[in-house]
Amino acid sequence: MSLPAPTADNRAVITGSSSGIGQALAEELASRGYSVILVARREDLLNQLAQRLTEKYGVTAEVRAVDLSDREQRAPLAKELASRDIAVLCNNAGVATFGALADLDLDYERDIMELNAVAVHDLSLAVLPGMLARRAGGILITGSAAGNMPIPHNTTYAASKAFTNTFAESLRGELKDTGVNVTLLAPGPVRTDNPDQDEVGNKIPEFIWVTAAYTAKISIDGLARNKMRVVPGLISKGMSLAGQFGPRAITSVVAGAAYKKLASE
Ligand SMILES: NC(=O)c1ccc[n+]([C@@H]2O[C@H](COP(=O)([O-])OP(=O)(O)OC[C@H]3O[C@@H](n4cnc5c(N)ncnc54)[C@H](OP(=O)(O)O)[C@@H]3O)[C@@H](O)[C@H]2O)c1
């Protein structure tokens, strides 16, 4: 079960492609010949990326500047995707906060749930009927190793990623023999050029990180093979196993202490 071949009409959609893993996924898909629809809020960055991908790979690159945490902005995008030939959807946009939930901006926490979880559900439902009718397509969902365990001081993020992790792996189980692949990307730390990462990044040893380009490559390879879960890097694999199979009463205490420290420094 491979992915549909790129054509002049079909598209790979990548949310959160103005930076980080999403930008690397867009580059990886364009390098494989897919014309792309780039989605995020920062239109200037998306336009720069679109121009670069077109010049470098000769693909068509369309830009949709959308705040995916806003249902009114998201609705026209979902409608458009439902009506087009979408070969690949990478549901990748997502953000995190650190600190005790009650101390954080609660409206922003609500937005994170909408972005990290509800928008992923919404856009997947938009493309699914078309992919099933064509008996071809791939949905990559960027969850996180954080979705494998309870993490005090990262509560909304961990809970939203528990949704994405479970949604991706459950949906994949339903779509056997339909021609539609679903893969969960559940990374540990992935080095990106996002300056926000420096704050957390400086406290995590360098050897733990993997690159966004490597993550994107193995994610699209994994999606083409309908792999259930892609976890980039040995350390992330170890973290992932501990999160999935460790007793939650213990992982909650250990991860909570680490994230409390991250949030307070
Ligand atoms: N890097 C890691 O270590 C790591 C580890 C585990 C999981 N992940 C997951 O990987 C995904 C990508 O993360 P990243 O590290 O590449 O982060 P990043 O560089 O901060 O990228 C996040 C992307 O999401 C977009 N985005 C944020 N809020 C949005 C909104 N309201 N509407 C539309 N787009 C929005 C951002 O674009 P705009 O700001 O232009 O909107 C940006 O393109 C996320 O789901 C994250 O949870 C990352």
The ligand as an SDF file (V2000), in Angstrom:
LIG
                    3D

 48 52  0  0  0  0  0  0  0  0999 V2000
   10.0520   19.6580   17.7730 N   0  0  0  0  0  0  0  0  0  0  0  0
    9.8190   18.7480   18.7040 C   0  0  0  0  0  0  0  0  0  0  0  0
   10.6820   18.4530   19.5380 O   0  0  0  0  0  0  0  0  0  0  0  0
    8.5000   18.0250   18.7380 C   0  0  0  0  0  0  0  0  0  0  0  0
    8.3800   16.8850   19.5390 C   0  0  0  0  0  0  0  0  0  0  0  0
    7.1760   16.2050   19.5760 C   0  0  0  0  0  0  0  0  0  0  0  0
    6.1040   16.6510   18.8170 C   0  0  0  0  0  0  0  0  0  0  0  0
    6.2460   17.7620   18.0540 N   0  0  0  0  0  0  0  0  0  0  0  0
    5.0690   18.1930   17.2760 C   0  0  0  0  0  0  0  0  0  0  0  0
    5.4710   18.4620   15.9510 O   0  0  0  0  0  0  0  0  0  0  0  0
    4.6140   19.4450   15.3640 C   0  0  0  0  0  0  0  0  0  0  0  0
    5.4670   20.5400   14.7530 C   0  0  0  0  0  0  0  0  0  0  0  0
    6.2520   21.0980   15.7830 O   0  0  0  0  0  0  0  0  0  0  0  0
    7.6110   21.9000   15.5050 P   0  0  0  0  0  0  0  0  0  0  0  0
    8.5740   21.5120   16.5630 O   0  0  0  0  0  0  0  0  0  0  0  0
    7.9920   21.7980   14.0910 O   0  0  0  0  0  0  0  0  0  0  0  0
    7.1270   23.3670   15.9240 O   0  0  0  0  0  0  0  0  0  0  0  0
    7.1630   24.7740   15.2090 P   0  0  0  0  0  0  0  0  0  0  0  0
    8.4340   24.9820   14.4610 O   0  0  0  0  0  0  0  0  0  0  0  0
    6.7850   25.7400   16.2740 O   0  0  0  0  0  0  0  0  0  0  0  0
    5.9880   24.6510   14.1600 O   0  0  0  0  0  0  0  0  0  0  0  0
    4.6570   24.7290   14.5280 C   0  0  0  0  0  0  0  0  0  0  0  0
    3.8790   25.0200   13.2710 C   0  0  0  0  0  0  0  0  0  0  0  0
    2.4970   25.0830   13.6140 O   0  0  0  0  0  0  0  0  0  0  0  0
    1.9600   26.2940   13.0770 C   0  0  0  0  0  0  0  0  0  0  0  0
    0.8930   26.7910   13.9180 N   0  0  0  0  0  0  0  0  0  0  0  0
    0.9580   27.1220   15.2370 C   0  0  0  0  0  0  0  0  0  0  0  0
   -0.2130   27.6100   15.6500 N   0  0  0  0  0  0  0  0  0  0  0  0
   -1.0510   27.5890   14.5690 C   0  0  0  0  0  0  0  0  0  0  0  0
   -2.3920   27.9720   14.3510 C   0  0  0  0  0  0  0  0  0  0  0  0
   -3.1310   28.4760   15.3400 N   0  0  0  0  0  0  0  0  0  0  0  0
   -2.9170   27.8100   13.1190 N   0  0  0  0  0  0  0  0  0  0  0  0
   -2.1630   27.3000   12.1110 C   0  0  0  0  0  0  0  0  0  0  0  0
   -0.8990   26.9140   12.2550 N   0  0  0  0  0  0  0  0  0  0  0  0
   -0.3460   27.0540   13.4660 C   0  0  0  0  0  0  0  0  0  0  0  0
    3.1290   27.2630   13.0670 C   0  0  0  0  0  0  0  0  0  0  0  0
    2.9240   28.2600   12.0770 O   0  0  0  0  0  0  0  0  0  0  0  0
    2.4020   29.7500   12.3260 P   0  0  0  0  0  0  0  0  0  0  0  0
    3.0130   30.2330   13.6000 O   0  0  0  0  0  0  0  0  0  0  0  0
    2.8830   30.4610   11.1010 O   0  0  0  0  0  0  0  0  0  0  0  0
    0.9240   29.6360   12.3710 O   0  0  0  0  0  0  0  0  0  0  0  0
    4.2680   26.3530   12.6540 C   0  0  0  0  0  0  0  0  0  0  0  0
    4.3020   26.2260   11.2580 O   0  0  0  0  0  0  0  0  0  0  0  0
    3.7050   19.9170   16.4940 C   0  0  0  0  0  0  0  0  0  0  0  0
    2.4710   19.2570   16.3980 O   0  0  0  0  0  0  0  0  0  0  0  0
    4.4420   19.4930   17.7500 C   0  0  0  0  0  0  0  0  0  0  0  0
    3.5770   19.2860   18.8300 O   0  0  0  0  0  0  0  0  0  0  0  0
    7.4070   18.4610   18.0000 C   0  0  0  0  0  0  0  0  0  0  0  0
  1  2  1  0
  2  3  2  0
  2  4  1  0
  4  5  1  0
  4 48  2  0
  5  6  2  0
  6  7  1  0
  7  8  2  0
  8  9  1  0
  8 48  1  0
  9 10  1  0
  9 46  1  0
 10 11  1  0
 11 12  1  0
 11 44  1  0
 12 13  1  0
 13 14  1  0
 14 15  2  0
 14 16  1  0
 14 17  1  0
 17 18  1  0
 18 19  2  0
 18 20  1  0
 18 21  1  0
 21 22  1  0
 22 23  1  0
 23 24  1  0
 23 42  1  0
 24 25  1  0
 25 26  1  0
 25 36  1  0
 26 27  1  0
 26 35  1  0
 27 28  2  0
 28 29  1  0
 29 30  1  0
 29 35  2  0
 30 31  1  0
 30 32  2  0
 32 33  1  0
 33 34  2  0
 34 35  1  0
 36 37  1  0
 36 42  1  0
 37 38  1  0
 38 39  2  0
 38 40  1  0
 38 41  1  0
 42 43  1  0
 44 45  1  0
 44 46  1  0
 46 47  1  0
M  CHG  2   8   1  16  -1
M  END
$$$$
